[in-house]
Every structure is written in C-alpha cells, then in structure tokens.
Amino acid sequence: MACTKLVHLYCFFTIFVYLCNVITKKNKTMITVSSREFRSKQKSYLDQVAQGIELLVTRKNESFKVIKVTEDDTLMSKEAFFARIERAIADVKEGKTYTMKPNESLDDFLNRMEVEGHV
C-alpha cells in the first residue's frame, strides 16, 4: 500500500516538473545550428540571441549555448579574480584601509573618501 502511494507521488511530481518546464519555456525559442552555419551567419544569430532567442551551436559531439552577457556577468578570469583578492588582503595587512566614523552614514563616508582623494 505504501509503495503504491510513493509511485503515485512520484508520478505526480514528474508530471508537475514537466508542466512547470513547459509553462516557463512556452514563449522561448531555441535554435540549434552547426558551427559552420553559425560562422557563416554569425551576425544574424547574434542579433537573435540579443532579442532573447536561445542558441545552441553544435560541433562533432559537443554543444555550446550562446547567451548575451548581462551586467551581472563577470568578464574577469579566475586568475585575475584571485589576484585581486590577494591584493586586497595585502592592503588590509599593510593598513591601507579606511574606516567609517561613528554614526557616519554610508553616503557621508563615500563623500569623505572622494573629498580626501581616496576614490
């Protein structure tokens, strides 16, 4: 009896996930092209990606999803990212930090940093 309930629950969950995927992707279009076709019509495909169309470029046994970079995306390499963190840690160890005064607002602190030439 318990096994039957689990099967029913599993089936319900599977159908629910499927329907959620259908609903959320209902208005999206995905185009799949070969790497050769992508190269020959690159501008056209990139214009479509800019408009929100999902693009999959295939090559031999691999596929690549082409997406538009947003402001939230980072263009920094992993090495550059960790180098920046290391520099920041060194600055803190050397005392190259700035402290907010008691009861100073963030806006006042940032304005003070600008006036003092730290920004």
N, C-alpha and C positions, 0 to 999 in steps of 0.2 A: 504494500500500500504506500509506504513512504517513498519507495523507489519510483512509483508512478507519479507522485506529486513532484518529485525532483525532475523527472522527464518533462512534465507539463511546464514547470517553472523554467527549465532550460529552453524549451521551445518558445515560450512567451518572450523570454529575454532575447533570444536570437531574432525573432520577428521584430521586436521593439528596436533593437540596434539597427537592423536593416532599414526599417521605416525612417528612423532618425537620419540615417545616411542619405536616403532618397530625398527626404524633405530638405536637408541642408544643402545638397548638391543639385537641387531641382533647377535652379536658374544658372548654374555654372556649365560652361562648355569646356571640354578638354580636347585638344588636337594632338595627335601623335604623328610625327614625321620622322623620316630618316635624316641622318646627319647631312647627307648630300643635299637633300631637298632644303633643309634648314639653311645651309650655306648659300644655296642659290637664291633663296627668297628671304634672307635674314631680316631685312628692313620690315617687310610685311609681317613676319611672325613676331618681331619685337614690338611693332605697333599694336598687334593684337594682344600681346601679353600686357602692354601698358593699359589696355582697355579692360583687363580683368580675365581674359581667356587663359586657361591653364594650358601649358605647352609641354609635351613630353618629346624629347629628341632621342631616338634610338640609334645605337651603333653596335653591331655584332650582338653580343649577349648583354649589353648594358643599356640602361635608360637614364636620361638626365632630365630633371624637371627645371624648366626655365621660369624664374619668377622675377618680378620687379622688386628692386631694393627699396625699402622704405626708410624713413628717418630713424626708426627703431633698430634697424640693422646696423651692425658694426662692420667697418671695412678695414679693421685693424687685424694684422696677423697675430697668431698666438704668441709668436716670439716678441713682437712689438708690445703686445699687451703685458706680458710678464716683465719685460724690460722696464716698462712704465711703472709697474708696481714696485719693482726693485728700486727705481729712482725715488719713488715716493717714500719707501721705507727708509732709505738712506737720508732723505731730507728730514724725516722725523727724528732719526737718531742724531743728526747734526743740529737739531734745534731750529731748523728752518720751518717753523710753523707759526701760525697766527691764532690768537685766542680771542674769543668774544668777551667783551667786558660784562660784568654782572648786570643783568636787566637790559642788555643791549639787544635790540631786535635784529633779525637776520638782515633786513634791509639796511639798517644803520651800520651793521658790521660790513656788509658788502660795499656800501658807500665809503666807509672809512678806509677799506682796503684800496679802493680806487683813488681816493684823495692822497693816500700815503704812497701811491705808486706801486702797489703790490699786484695789481691786476693788469 
